[in-house]
Structures are given as structure tokens and as C-alpha cells.
Amino acid sequence: MKIILLLAILIASGNAWTDIKEKKRRDYIEEVIVTAQKRAESAQDVPLSVSVMSAERMQASAIKSFEDVALASPNTDINMTPGYVQVGMRGLNSPINDGMEQSVGFYVDGIYYGKLAFLQDAFLDLSRVELLKGPQGTLFGKNTVAGAISVTSANPQHEWQAGATINGGDFGNQEISATVNAPLIEEKLALRLAATSHSKDGYVYNSVRNVDEKQVDKQGLRGKLLFDASDDLNFVLTLYRGEAKDNGQGWEPFVLQPDAATVHGLFDATLEDRFDYVGHSNSDNASSSESTVVNLDTNWDFGEQLLTIIASHAQMTESLYVDADTGPAPIADWDRQTEYDQQMLEIRFTSAPGKLEYIVGAFGFRSDNHLDGDLRMLPDPAVSAVLLNALSSALADQLSPITGPLGNILDPLLYSASTDALIQTFQQDTSTLALFTQLSWNISDRLSAIAGLRASKETKKVDLVQDYEQTGLLLQSAFGVTEYTLRDKRNESNVAPKLSLKYAWDDQMLYASYSEGFKAGGYNPLARTADESGFDQETAIAYELGYKLTALDGALTANAAAFQTQFSDMQIQAFIGNGFLVSNAAKATTEGLEFDINFQPWRGTMIYASAGYTNALFDEYIDGPCQAGSSDDTCDLTGKQLPRAPKYSANFGFHTAVPLIDNKLALVLGADYSWRDDIFFDLDLDPIDTQTAYSLVNLHIGLVDPQERWRFMVHIKNLENKLIRQFTADLPIFEGSHMGFLMPPRMITAELSVSL
């Protein structure tokens, strides 16, 4: 019914556009140029599945974050909550662990980022976002077993441009962004500056601390300097500086067993177990980050051949303080300080278009990841005795291994005023070298063959120290972590090939491909013992068959793909008993379909739709985690669904402009409808930790200047104000209880944009 209503609005407004100034029924969809194969090409000519969000599409649909991008793209899942950033494609997500690499590689202007936290800085003055589905190991390298996100920001131009956008709305939302493009020396030097400042009150009320969690406080500044040294040589120097702050993840308990209700209820009389945007954590949850990026992009034309050199240095500092038990009782707090530093250099040579085309290159990368952690049990000595009495009564079975056998000897120790703390230092240094090439043979005007190969070698060094400040008895009981020191080194190598064929005719293209990818091994900073810390690389083999169509004189594009990806030595993080275990424990296969359609029936109107199906199952996973209440230590999850992998996903939307006042003004209408199937959030596939199938509707309405000098829009997201779970998990310490956080409620914002 909702879709029928949206279509009715679209059809009713469509006829008005027949009288627009140029009186064209349909117009070409602007060709989207992508760099999915490290070469500028039309998205319709690339023989792989790539979803593209242009700047125009993101503006029309008020896409302001990568979470918005995911909702508009099938088989894509992105969660940007500070401390819990996850990105997945085609059924595969990476666990949240500082020692593990991501499954989806992340790139901005050709720069690879080894830390997903850089995602929150990237959404500024964008030209496009490309979502490359499936393993991308040949051209993009490690940590692309599920796909890659390639972001391109706007480059300087040799002409004056300026623009600003002011946004305000619910929950004190205030956002200001501005861009200035200045030609400094005619046809030689140009500067582009883009800045943003965004603040918003939280939408989860914390009844214990009387604050609103999920606040936003972000600033970012990017400067890009273009120097055209000659007709054949140019340099783009980029400097970015960003800051972000938050005050909590918005955890809410939604299932409380009697033991959890008893203990946590002592410290909050308003405690309840339902999702209603009310949290109860007692600690001052806070996260902050600062990032700095400098990169130089050099392009030198030799005739029609191109030499590209990209050099980059990036730094990030992160601070995260969380209530580890997520409830009102002062049981456990976790403080994490991270310093991350990376350097990257890529050199590649791209041939001219012709019968035989090639790319050959070298890639070097190094990173230092330093983490200081402090996990404290009973952080408030003033209430430790009261809390221990409550815990002893409510958790007698779990604490009896400590309190029972030693009895009176341990009682004075456990009830002392001192807290129990685990102090952790984690230093992981990574060095990567790779050589890659891709050869395209245009056998005829219609048939092409592509072959690629990437050879990589990686070295990781770790220095991991875990010490207890006091006895550690409570932490060992709750989390099973022991004191240890680990100094180790690991070397890995990998060869990732790619083969594909494409056949093109009459604005249509059929392709088939075989590709491989890999995710590097490493060390788990959450390991209970030194022996459990290391894990090996994960590999993927993928098959894809696709079809692309451009029709109706360029007014319609339609793409479809069928895929299968097989994962071996899959890196799994599981909560086994009372500790986190990372191992290469599983094999899995994800397979499915996806398609997208873009249709411009007349000038000023765009209709788009996409859908995906993914069947993501473990082929072998014998020692998996069990659901709460199970008498077994491990459970066989062979044949079970991967977490955060909905089987079906879909998106539909449109935007259209209705001319007013003799075409001097236009009324803009738009809507987006997204739908996701059931989702399991946790590896144990507990039916409690799920989100049933849901849909979201966003509306957009406003007035624009046909000459695009100004635009005033009102956006309504989550129109029906639905309670949608974004993440859920077991409540720490208390078996059988659960907590989670929600997607934002209905948000209404007004936006004024001006361009000069």
C-alpha cells in the first residue's frame, strides 16, 4: 500500500514535467564514472557488481552517513556506533576486535585505511561512493574478502565555486557545511576547501545519569590543492583533520533474568527490560577520536599511458570509556586508549585503451596499532561490599569456584575496598608489500578477457601484556582472562588471481568472473591465554555471473548478478563460557542474487530500485558458541546461518521536480523505502538476539531553483517512528539476560543549500 501511494504521487507529478522548458519526455542518465578497476570507466562497462551513490543521489535522498548508504544498497550492512563499527557485504561481517582486520576494505581517494573508525571522517564533499561486492584481492589487496568501499571526494577545479548548507531539526540537530573552490593561478593552481560541523542531542535517555546518550559532536576540514605542472603532469595534495565525540552507545536491557534484575535493581528503581530509548548504565560512557590525513596523488601522462603515485600518512587517536556491564550496578568498567598510525605508497602504470590494456603496480603499507586497556571489576570501592553480597546471592553457582573452596580465607580479600583491574598493553606492527597486475585483452569489438594477479607478503609483530592490579579473582571468574606476556612475530604470503570474460552488444553486457581474496591473520588482544592469541589468514574464492543493460537512449540502466563465495579458515570470534576466543574455526559459503534499476522517465525525475538475496551458511563450524542455558561448552553450528546476514533486502525510491511559476521555481518530492529480512545479531543464533523483518520509509519535500543556485528541503527519516534493533547481545555477567541499542527514531530536519 505504501509503494502504491508513492507511485501515485510520482505519476501525478510526472505529467507536469512534460511542459518543462526543453519539453523532453526523457533524458539521459548522467554517465557514472568509477575506478573499480583502478581505471576511469563507465560503471556500465565494469564486469563486476558495483553499487554507486553519486553526489546527486546522496543529496536527493539525504544520505548523510555510511549507515544510510547501506540501507540504500542490497546485501550491505554497516553499523557506525563508536566502539562497535561493523561493515559487511553479501552475508559476511567482521567481528569487533582491535586485533582483527576488516572483511570489507575501505578506501578514500585511493588510500587504504586499516581502521574502520576512519569511516566517520569520510562523509565530506563527496563526488561518489562505490560499493564493490565480492572479493577484490587482485587490485585492492588484503582484507577485501567480502568487498570494498571506495570513496572519492571532490577535486579542485580551475573555476570559482562556493556553497554552503545549513541543517537543523529534531534533537537539537545542527549541521553546517561549506565548500570553496578557488583558482589561484590560471590553469595551474587551484584550491578546494570543505568544512563541516555537526552537533545533535542524544535520543536515548539515561535514567541513572540523567543525560541523553548517542549525542553527536563532529568537526572536519579537508583541503585539496591541485597543481597542474603541465598538460601531462598534475599533483593533488590533500590534508584532512577531523574530531568526533560521543557520550554513550545507548545500551538498553530488554531481557532481565531474576539475578540481573535483583542486582541491577538495587541501583536504579526505574530499571525496566524493554526497548523504549531509555538506558540505565551508571558509568559516564564517552568516546572521542582525532584524525589527521596527508596524501599526495601524482598523475603523469605518457601519451595515453598513465603513471600514478599515491603516498599517504594517516594518524588517529581514540578514547573509549564504557560501562562494561551496561547496567546501573557498578560492576565493571572498561577504558581503552588507542593510537594508530599508518603509511601507504602505491605506484601503478596504466596503459592506453586499445586491443591490449594492462595495469601493473606495487603497494607498500605499514601500521602501528597501540592500545592501552583497563578493565575494572567493582570500580566504586564505596559500594563494593553491598554489590558483592548481591552478586554472591544472585550468582552463587558462577562464583562458587572462587568463594566456595577457599571460604573464609578469601572473604576479607573479596570484600576489601580495593577494586580488581586488568591492565593491558597491546602493540601490533604491520608491514605489507605487494605486486599486482591486470591484463585486459579485447579479443573483438564484443568479447574481452581479463586476467589479474596479486602477490603479497605481510609481517606482523605483537607485544601483548596483561597484568592484574589486584588478585584478579573476580575478573578470572567473570571473563576467564589470565596474566601473560606475549611477544611474537608472524609472516604470511598470498597470491590472489582473477579471471573474467565479458561480452558486450547493443548497450548490453554479460560477464562471468572468478576471483580470490584474503584477510590477514593476527593476534587477539582479548585472548584468555597467550596460546589462544594468534590466528591465521582467511581466504575466499568467488564466482560471479552478471548482466548489465543501458536502454531507452540512456534513460534506463539495469544490472543483475548471481554470486557464490566460499570462505576457508574463516576467522571467528566466539564468546565461549566466560572468554573471547578467536580462531580459524569455520568454513562458510554465501551465495545469492542482486539487481538494481535506475530509470529517468522524464527530465527532473529519477526512479531507482534494488534488491538482494543472500544465503549465508556455515559449511563447517563444530566448536561454536551455545545459547544461554545450554549444558554444553560448545555447539555444532554447521549448516546454520551467519550472523548479521538477512536473506532478503530491498530498496525503492524516487525523486521528482514539479515546475512552478513559469519554471522559475520547482517543487521537489521524493521518497525512499528500504526493507530487510530477519537478522540474527549473535553468533549463537539465539532467537532473542534478532530483529524481525522490517521496513523504513523516508520522505523528502522542498523547493529548488531550477538553476541550482539554492535548495530548501525537509527530510523525514523513519516516517513511521519504528523501533528497529541495530545490535543486541548477551548481557555481561548475567546468563540469559540481554541488551542492545536501537536505530534512531523518527527524525525531521530542514536543510537550506546555497551555491555560487
N, C-alpha and C positions, 0 to 999 in steps of 0.2 A: 504494500500500500504506500509506503514511504517513497519507494522508487517511482511508482506511478505518479505520485504527486510532484516529485521533482521533474519528471519528464514532461508533465503537463505545463509546468512553469516554463520549461525550456522551449517547448513547441509554441506556446502562446507568445513568447517574446521573439521567437525566430522570425516571424513574418515581418516584424518592424524593420529588420535589418535589410530587407530587400530594397528599401529606399535610401540606403546609405549612399554617401557621396559618389563612390565609384560604381555602385549598383552591380556588384558581383555577387552571385549566389554562393560561390565557394572560392577559396583562395588556397594557395599552397601553405602547408605547414612548414614553418621555417626549419630548414635542414639543421639537425643537431650534429655537431662535430664532436667526436670523442677521441680519447687517447688510450682506449682499452688495450691496444696492441702497440703502445709506445710510438704510434704514428698517427697524425691527424687524419681521421677518416669519418665518413658519414656513419652514424650509428646503424643505418640500414645495410651497410656493406660489411659490417664486422661479423665474422662467423662464430659468434658466441652470444650467450644470453646476457644482455646488459640493460638494466633499467636506468633511465636518465631523467633527472629532475633539473630542468632548466631554471634559470633565474626567473623567467616569466611565470612558469608553472608554480614555483615556490611562492612568488608574490601573490598570485591569484588565489592560492589555497591557504595562505597564511602559514606556510610551513616554516617554522622558526627553530626547529631542532632536529636532531637525527631520530628521535622518537617519532616525530611527525613523518619523517621520510619513510620509516619502517612501516607505518600504518598505510602508507600510500603505495607500498611495493609488496607483491606477493612473496611468500616464503622468506620473509625477513623479520628479524626480531632484534630490537635494540632497547636496552634499559640504561638510562643515563644517571641513575641515582648515585650521588657521590659515595664512594666506597663499595658500590655494588654494580659497577659498569659491566654490562654484558652485551655482546654483539653476536648474532647468529644468522646463518643463511641455510636454506634447504635442510632444516632439521638439526643442524649441529651448532651448539653453543659452547663457548669456553667456560670452564669453571672459574670462580672468582678466587684467585690465588696470585700473590705477588711474585711467585717464582715460576709461574706458568706463562707461556706465550699464548697469544690470541689465535683463534681459528680463522678469523677474518682479518686480513691485513688492512691497515689504514694509511692512506697517503694524502698529502696536501701539496699541490703543485709539484708532484713527482717525488716528494720527500716521504720516506717510510718512517713511521713513528712506532717505537717499540712499546709504548704505553698508551692504553686506550683512554686515559684521562685527558690526553690532548684533544679528544673529540669535542670537549666542551668549549674549546677555544676556536674551533674551525668555522663556526657559522657566522661569517662576517664578510660582506661584499663578495658574494659568490657568483661565479659565472655558471657553474653546473655542479651536480653531484652524480657520479656514475657508480652504480652498484653492479659489480661484476660477479656473476653467480658461478659457483663451482670452482675447483682447484685452479689457481693461477700461478703455479710454481715456476713455469718456464721464464716468463717475463717479469714477474713480480717477486719471485723468490719465496723464502720461508714464511710460515705462518699464514698461508692462504689456502688451507685445505678445504675451507668452505666457500671462500670467495674473497673479494677485496672491495673496499670503498675508496674511490679516487675522487678527491675534491679539488676543484680548480677555482681559484679566486680571480677576480677581475684584474687584468693587466693595465698598466698606464697606456694612454693614447696621446697622440700629438694634437690634442684639441682641448679647449676648456670644457669642463663638465663639473657640475656640483649638484648635490642632492642631500636631502635630509628627511628623516621620518621620525615622527613623534607618536608614541603609542601609549595609551592609558586605558585602565579598566578595572575589573574586579580584583579584590585582594590587594589593593594599592598598587596595581601593576603600572610601572613607569619605565618606558624604554625610549631612549633617544639614540639614533644612529645617523651618521653623516659621512659623505664621501666628497672628496675634492680631487679633481684631475687637472693638473697644471702643466702645460708645455713650457719648459724652462728655456731650452734652446731649440729653435725651429728645426723640426725633423731630426733632432739629435738627442735631446734630453727631455724626459717627461717624468713627473712625479704624481703618484696617486696615494692619497691618504684616506683611510677608512677607520672610523672610531665608533664604539658603541658603549652604552652604559645602561644596565638593566637592573632594576630592583623590584621586588614583589614580596608581599607578606605571605607567610605560610598559610596553608589550607588545612593543616592538621593541628587541632588544639590539644596541647599537653596539659592535662588536669593537675599534674603534680607540680610542674614548674611554672604554670600559668603563662605559657608562651605559645606562639604559633610556629610549629615546625614546618619544614620544607620552604623556608624563605630563600629568596634569590638575591644575590648581590654580586654582579659581574661587570667587569670593565675590560675592554680590549681595544688595542690600537695597532693597526698594520700600516706600514709604509712600504711602497714599492717604487723603486727608481729604475727607469728604463733608459739605457744608453745605447743608441744606435751608432756604433762606431763607424760603420759603413753600410752599404747596401747588403752586405753579406754577413756582417758580424754584429750581434747585439748581446747586451748583458741586462739581466734583471736582478737587482739586489733587493732582498726583502728582509724587513725587520718587524717582528711581532712581539708584543708584550701584553700579557693578559693576567687578570686576577679574578678569582671566584671565591665566594664564601657561601656557606650553608649552615643551618643550625639544627640538623637532625633529619633522619631518613623517614620519619613519620610512621614508625612501627606501631601496630595495634595488635593486642591479643584478641583472637577471635574464637579460640577454644581453650578453656581453662579446666584442667582436671582438679579434683579437690585439693591435692597437695599444693599446686601452683596458686589456686585461689586463696588458700589459707595463708601461705607465706607472703605473697604479694599484697593480699588484702589488709595485712597489718599496717601497711604504709600508705594506703590510698583507699579511703572509704567509698570513692566513686568508681572503683575498678569494675569493669564490665567486659564481657567477652563477645563482642560483635563489632563488625566494621561500621563505623559511623564518623570517620575523620576525627576521632578522639584518641590520643595516645596517653601512655601512663609511665614512661620512663623517667627515672629520677635524676639521672646524670645530665650535665649540660652538653648534650650532643653538639658537636661542631666539626666542620670540615672547612679547609681552605686550601687554595693552591695558587701558585705563581709560576708563570711560564715565560720563557724567552726563547725566541727562534730567530736565527740568522741564516739565510741561504742565498747563494749566488747561482743563477741559472744562465749558462752561456750557450748560445746557439751560433754556429758558424757554417754558412752555406758554402759548399764547394760545387759550383754549378748547381745541379739539382740534388746533390747529396748533402747530408746534414750531420755535423758533429755537435753533440750535446754533452755538456758537462754540468752536473748538478752537485754542488757542495753545500753541506748544511751542518749547523751545530744547534742543538736544542737542549734546554735545561728545564726541569720542573721540580719544585719543592711542594710537598703535600703534607698536610697535617690533618689527622683524623682522630677524634676522640668520641667513642661511642659507649653507650650503656650496653655491655656485652650480654646482659640477661634480658634486656629490652623491657623490663617491668619496673614497678615502683620500689621494690625492695632493693637495697644497696648490696647486691650480691657480687657482681663482677663488673669492672670497667676495663676498657681496652684503649690504650693510647698508642698511636702509630705515627711516626715521623719518617718521611721518605724524601730522599734526594736522588734525583735521576738525571743522568747526563748522557747524551748520545752525539756521535758524529757520523755523517754519511757522505760517501762520494760515489757517484755513478758517472761513468763515461760510456757513451754509446754512439755508434756510427750507423746512420740510416741511409740506405741507398735511394736513388731516384726511382720514381714509378716507372715500370716497364715490364718486360717479359719475365725478368727475374728480379725480385726485390728481396732485400735482406736487412736485418738488424743484427749488429754484433756489439757486445758491450762487456764491461767489467763493473763489479759492485763491491764496495767495501763498507763495513759498518762496525761500529764498536759502541758499547754502552756500559755504564756503571750504574748499578741499582743498589742503593744503600738504604736499609730500613732499620730503624730502632723501634722496638715494640715493648710495651709494658702492660701486661695483663694482671690485674689485681683482683684478688678474691677478698671480699669484705673490706672494701675501700674506706668505709667510715668506721673507725675504731669505737666511736661512741655508742654504736648500736650493734656491734658485732656479737655481744653476748646474747642479746634478745634474738637476733637473727639466727644464730647458731642453735639456740633452743628450738626455734620454729623449724629450721631445716632438719634438725635431728629427729623431730617428731614426724614431719611430713615425708622425709626421705630416709627413713630408718634402714630400708633394705639397701639403698645405694651407699650410705655412709658406714654401714656396719663393718665392712672390711677394714675401716680405719678405727672407728670408735669402739668396735666390739672387742677384738683380740687384745688391744693394749689398755683398754679401760681407763683406770684411774691414772695411769702414767701419762696419757695424752690429754686428759681433761684440762689440766691447767694450761697446757700449751695451746689447745684449740680455743680456749675462752680468754686468752690474753688479749690485750688491747691492740696488739700489732696486727697488721694486715699481711696477707700472703700474696707474693707477687712473683711473676715470671718475667725476667728481664731478658730481652732478645736483641741480638745484633745480627743482621743478615746483609752480607755484601756479595753481590753476584756481578762478575765482569764477563762481558760477552764480546767476542771478536768473530766477524763473519767475512769471508771472501768468496766471490762467485764470478764465474764467467758464463755468459749466455749468448745465444744466437737464435734467430728465427729466419727461416728462408721461405719465401712465397714464390711459387712457380705458376705463372699464368699460362697454363697449357694452351688455352684458346680464349676467345672472347667470353666464353661462358664458364669454362672449367678452370679451377685453381686448386693447387695443393699447397699445404702449409706444413712445415716441419720445424720444430724447435727443440732446444736442449739447454739445460742449465746445470752446471756442476758447481756445487757449494761445499765449503768446508767451514766448520764452526768450532770454536773453543770456548768453554765456559769454566770459570774458576769461582769457587764459593768459599766463603769464610762465615760459618754459622755458629753462633754461641748462644746457648740457652742456660741461664742460671736462675735459681730460686733465691729471692731475697731473704725469705724465712725458711720454714720447713718444707713448703711445697706440698704438704699432705693433702690439703683441700683441693688444690689445683690438679694434683695427680688423680684424685678421686673423680673430679668433675670432667677433666679433659684428657687425662692419661698421658700428659707430656712429661718427659724426664729431662734432667740436666744432661747436656752433652756439648761437645765441641766438634765441629766438622770442618776440615779443610781439605778440599778435593778439587779435581780438575777432570773434565770430560771433553773428548774430541768426537765430532760427528762429521760425516760426509754424506752427500746425497746427490743423485743425478735425477733431474725431473724432465722427462721428454713430453713432447706434444705433437700430435698428428691430426690434421683435419683436411677435409675436402669441401669445397663449396661449388655449387653450380647455380649460375645466375641467368635469368632470361626474363624479358619483358617486365622489368621492375619487380621481379621476384627472385628469391634466393633460397636454396636448400643447402644445408650444411650438415656434416657429421664430424665429430671430433673425439679424440682420445687424449686425455691429459692426466698428469700426475702432480701431486703436491705433497708438501711435508710440513710438519710443525716440529720445531726443535725440542729436544729434551731439556732437562734442567734439574732444579733442586726445590724441594717443597719446604718453605720456611715454617709450615705448620706441622711438620712431621713430629711424631711422638718420640722417635728414636733416630739416631744417626743412620742406622741401617735402612730406615724407611724413607729417607730424604730423596735419594736420586731416582730419576725416571728417564726413559729413553724417548727418542723421537717417534712421532706418529706419522703414518703415511696414508695417502689417499690415491685411488685410481678412479677416474671418472669417464663416463661415456655420455655423449650428448647428441641428439638429433634435433635440428631446428629448421624453422621456416620463417622467412621474412617477406613482407609484401608492402609495396608502395603503389597506391591505386588512386583513381579518380583525379588524375592530373596533379598528384601530390597532396590531395586533401585527406587521404586516409593512409595510415600505416598500421599494419597488424603483424605481430610477432608471436611465435609459439615455439616451445622447446620441451622435449622429453629428456629426462636425465636419470642416470644411476651413478652413485658414488659409493665405493667400497673402502671402508676405513680399517686399517690394520694397526695393531699395537696402540689402540686408542687410549689416550691419556684420560683417566677417570679420577675424579676426586670424590671420595665417599666418606660419610661420617659413620665409622664402624665402632659400635659400642660407645666409647667416650672420646674418640680422637679422630683427626682427619688423616685419611690415607690416600696418597696419590700413587697410582701405578699404571702400567700399560696392561690393563686387565681385560680389555674387551676388543671385539670385532663388531662392526656395525655396517649396515647398508641403508642409504637413503635413496629413494627413487620417487619420481613423480613427474608432474607436468606444470607448465606455467605459460600464460599468454598475456599480451597486452594489446590494446587498441587505442589509437588516437585518431579522432575524426574532427575535421573542421568543415561543417556543412555550409557555412557562410562566413564572411569576414566578421571577425569580432566574437565568434562563438567556437568553443572547443569542448568536445566530449571525450572523456577518457575512461577506460575500464581495464581492469587487470584481475587475474585470478590465479591461484596456485593450489596444487595438491602435492603433499609430501607424505610418503610412508617411510618413517624413520624407525628402524628396529635394530636391537642388538642381535647379531648373529651368534655371539658367544659372550656371555658375561656370567660366570659361575659364582664368583665371590662378591656379589653385590650387597648393598645395604638392605636391611629389613625394615619393614614398617614398625612403628611403635607397638609394643605389646607382644611381638614375636619372641618365641623362646629360642630362636636360632641366632647365632652370631652373624652369619651371612646367608644370603638368599640367592638363588639362581634366577637371574633376570634375562636369560636367553629367550629371544622372541618377543621381548617386551619393548614398549615404545620409549624412545629417547625423551628426556625432559625438554620442556620449552619448545616443543615441535608440534604445533597444531597441524592436523591433516589437511584442512582446507583454509584458505584465506582469499579474500576478495576485496576489491576497491572499485567504486564507481563515482564519477563526478563530472561536473561541467561548470563552465563559466561563460556568460554571455553579456553583451552590452546592448542596451536599447537606446537609440539616439533620441535626444530631447532638444527642444528649442532650436530647430533648424540645424541640427547636427553640431551645435556649439557645446553640447553637454550630453553625457551618456549615463544612463542608469546601469550599473553593473550588478548582476545577480550570479550567484554561484553556490554550489553545494558539493559536499564530499560525503560518501557513505563507505565505511570500511567494516569488514566482518572477519572475525576469527573464530575458528573451531575450538573445541575443548583443549585446554593446556594443562599438562602436569608440570608443576614447578620443581619438584624434588626428584632426586634420582630413584628413591624407593617407590615412586609412583603411588604414594599414599593418596587415596581419593579425597582426603580432607584438603590436601595442598594442591588444589586445582582451581581453574577458572573455567566455568562452563562457557559454551559458545556465546559470543556477544557481538553487538554491532554498535557503532558510533556514527552520529550524524553531525557534521559541521556545516554552518550556513555563512554566507558572505553576501553583503549588500552594500552598495555605496554609489558615489557619484565620481566621475572622472572627466578630465579634459581630453577630448579626442586627440589633441596634440601632445598628450602625455606630459604636460607641464605640472600637473598636480593630480592628486588622487585622495579621496576621502572614503574610507571603508570601515564597516562594522563587521567584526567576526564573532561568531558564536561557536565555540567548540564544546563538544559533548552536550548537544542541544537538549537531550532528554535527562541530563543530570544523573547518569547511571553510575552505580558503584561497581567499578571494574578492578579486580585484583591485578596488581602489577607484579607482585612477588610474595610468596608465602613459604614458610619453612617451620621445622620443629622449634618450639620454644626451648632455649638452652636450659639445661639442668633438669627440667621437669618433663619426664617422658609422657607422651600422649597429649601435651598441650601444644598449641600452635600460634604463630604470629605472622604478620605480613604488613604490606603497605599497598595503598590504592593509587590508581591513576587519578589525575586531577578531576575535580567536579566540573560542572558547567562553568565556563569562563567566557565573559563578554568583554571585548576590547574594541576601542575605536582608534583608527590609525589615519594620520594625515601625512602624505608624502608630497614633497615638492622637488622638482628637477629643473635645473637651469642649463 
